[in-house]
Amino acid sequence: MSYSVGQVAGFAGVTVRTLHHYDEIGLLVPSERTYAGHRRYNDADLDRLQQILFYRELGFPLEEVAALLDDPDVDPRAHLRRQHELLTARIEKLQKMAAAVEHAMEARTMGINLTPQERFEVFGDKDPEQYREEAEARWGDTEAYAESQRRAAAYSKEDWKRIKAEVDDWGVRYAALVAAGERPAGEAAMELAEEHRRHISRWYFEVPYEMHRCFGEMYVSDERFKAFYDSMHPGLAEHLRAAILANADRHTS
């Protein structure tokens, strides 16, 4: 069975002009021609065209494609293995690029106006907006959320570095407190809970004690928050919740 140049162009998603060019340079010469000189392609030609398009998609120049396909020492199966390896590598690269673009889009939504290099320098491979959807769903229509957006939009790279450094330092100290067996209602734990509340108030929006109580409950009930705090030390989320409640009680009673 053979196919016309128009049919092949339709199958492959290329132009007739492209097929003519491949014929002219000897890259894909149709196996048959009609009495009128029209090109006719058979199944072997279609297989070769598929190979050509694979390599072209991967960025190989036509001259190199021709050399690869016409090498008598290369088994056709070797081409498929090579293409599979190249495509797998391309897919992994594109997936990473897509993830980077998604993070950049989210960062712009939150107002974190840093370049990709600056974001990596500040946050590494951690997502600075891991809980953006949660925050927006819970408080998107509140003045507190709007205030956090306004403040975030004004922060520089150095500001974000300082914010992250404060969080990291607090996490180390709170983890040490839990490891030492300190009670959530003890003075040291309540002071760190108060520091937690003031950090949010200073950098994002004012956090009254009742709101901080809600945060404490969320840190335990929401698995994402719980995993974040428990990554600092096992059981830290529950401990912090109790410390936040105790701290709120002492300041509001």
N, C-alpha and C positions, 0 to 999 in steps of 0.2 A: 504494500500500500504506500502511496506517495501523496505528498501534500504540496499545494501551491505556496508561493512565497507569502501571499496574503494570509493564508491559513496559518502558516508557521509564525508569522508576525503576531497574529492574534493569540496563538497558543502561548508564546513566550513573553508577550508583553513588550515587544520591541517594535521598532519601525521597519517598514519595508526597506527604507534607505539604509538602515543599519545592516540588514541581511545582504543587501547589494554590496556594501562596503566590505563585509567579511568575505564575500566571494571574491571581490577584486583583489584583496591582499592575500588570498589563499588560506585564510583562517578557517572558513567554512564553505567549502565548495560543494554545491548540491550534487548528489549522486546521479541525477537524471536531468534531462532537458527534453522538452517536447519537440516535435518537428518544427514548431514555430520558434524554438529557442527559449521558451519559458522555463524557468527553474522549477524543479520538482525535488522535494526532500523526502527521504525515507526515514525509518525509525532510527537507523544508525546516525544519520545526520542530526536528528533531534537529540540523541544522546550526547553528541559532541557539542551541540549548541548549549545544552544544559551545563556541561563542563565549562564552556567558555563563560557563560553568565555567572556561574559560581565564582570563578576567579576574578571576573571583572568587578563583581560586587565586593570582593575582598581587596580591591584596589590594585590588582596586577595589571601592568601595561599589556597591550595586545601582543607586542613582540614576545614578551615573556610567556604569555598564555600559549602562543603558538609553539614555542620551544618546549614547554612542559607537555603539551598534548602530543607532539610529534616525536617525542623521545622514544625510540624503539625499546629501550631498556626499562621503561617504566610500565609496570603492570597496571591495567585500568583500575584494579581494586586499590592500588596504592593512591591513585588520585582521590578516590572516595575517602580513604582514611585520612589523607592530608587535608582534604576539604572539611571533614568532620572536626579535626583538631583545630583548624583555623576558625571555623564557624563557632565552635565552643568558646574559644578565646575571645572572639568578637562579641558573643552574647554576654559573657562575663563582664567585659569592658563596658558594654552599653548599659548593662544593669547597674553597674557602679555609677555611670554617668547619669542615668535616670534618677537614681537615689540622691545624688548630689543636687540635681536640679530641683527635685521635690523638696529637699531640705532648704534650698535657697528660696523657693517659693513660699514655704511656710515661714521662713525667717523674715521675708519681706512683709508678710501678712502681720506678723507680730511687731514689726517695726525694728527688727534687729538689723540695722543698716551697716553690715560689715561685708567686705569682699570675701569670696570663698577662702582665700589664703588667711585672712584675719580670723574668720570663723574657726578654721582648723587650728590656728595658733592659740585661740582662746579656749575652745571646747574640745579639741582633739576629735575623736570619733564619737563623742557623746552628743546626742541631739539636745540642743538647748531648749527645744520646745516640745519635749516629750509629752507634756500634759496640756498642750495648747487646746486640743479639742475638749478635754474635760473642763478646763477653766472656762472656755467659751460657752459650753453647754450650760454650765452651772451659773455663770455670772456675766455672760455676754451682754446682758441688757442693764447692767448695773454701772453706777458711776465709778466704783472701784476698778472694774475691768477697763473702762474707758481711760481712767487715770493711769493704769499700768501701761496701756498702749502709748499714751502721750509721753510718759517718762522713757520707755524703752526706745522710742524713736529718736530721742535726744542723746542717748548714751554713745560714747566713743569706744574704741577697742580697749583703751585703758580702763574705762569704767567697767566693761564686761569682765576684764581680767580681775579687777578688784572684787567684783561680785562673786565670781567663781572661787577666788582665793578665800574669801570669807566663808563660803559654803563648805569648801574642802576642810578648812581649819576647824570649823564648828563640828563637822562630821567626825574628824579624828578625835576631838575632845569628848564628843558624846559617846563614841564607840568605846573609848577608854573608861568612861564612867560606867557604862553598862557592864563591861568586862570586869570591873572592880566590884560589881554587885551593889552599887548604890541604889537606894530606893527612889522610885519616881517622885515621891512626895518629899524627898530630901532637898535640902537647900541647894546643893550643887545641881541637881537635875532641874529644879524649878528655874534656877538662874539661866541654864542653857535653853530652857523652853522660852523664857522671856527674851533671850538673845535672838532666838528663832523668830519670834513675833516682831521684834524691832527691826530685824534684817529685812523682812518683807515690807514693813511700814516705811523704812528708809528708802528702799530701792524701787518698790512697785506701787503700793497703795497703803493707806492707813488700815491697820488691822485691829479692830476693837477685840476685847477679850471674848465676847460671844462668838465672833467670827472665827477667832483662833480655836475655840472649842470645836466648831464645825470642821475646821481643818484637821484637828486631831482625830476626829471620828473618821474622816475621809482617808487619812493615812493608813487606817487599819481596814476599812471596808472596801477600798478600791485596791485591787490586786497590783495595779501598776505602781501606785504610790508605796504600797507595802513592800514591794520588791525593791524599790529604790532605797528606802530607809534600811531595810533588812540587809541590803548589800553592804552597808557600812559595818553592821554587826548583827548576827542573828538575834531576833527579838527586839531590835531597836525600835521598830514601828510601834509596837504595843507599849513599850516603855515610854516613848515620846508622847504618845496619846495620853497616858496617865499623868505624865509630868505637865503637859499643857493644861489638862483639867485642874490639876492641883494648883498650878500657878494662877490660872484664871480665878479659882476660888479665893485664893489669898488676896487678890487685888480687887475683887468685887464684893466680897462679903463685908 
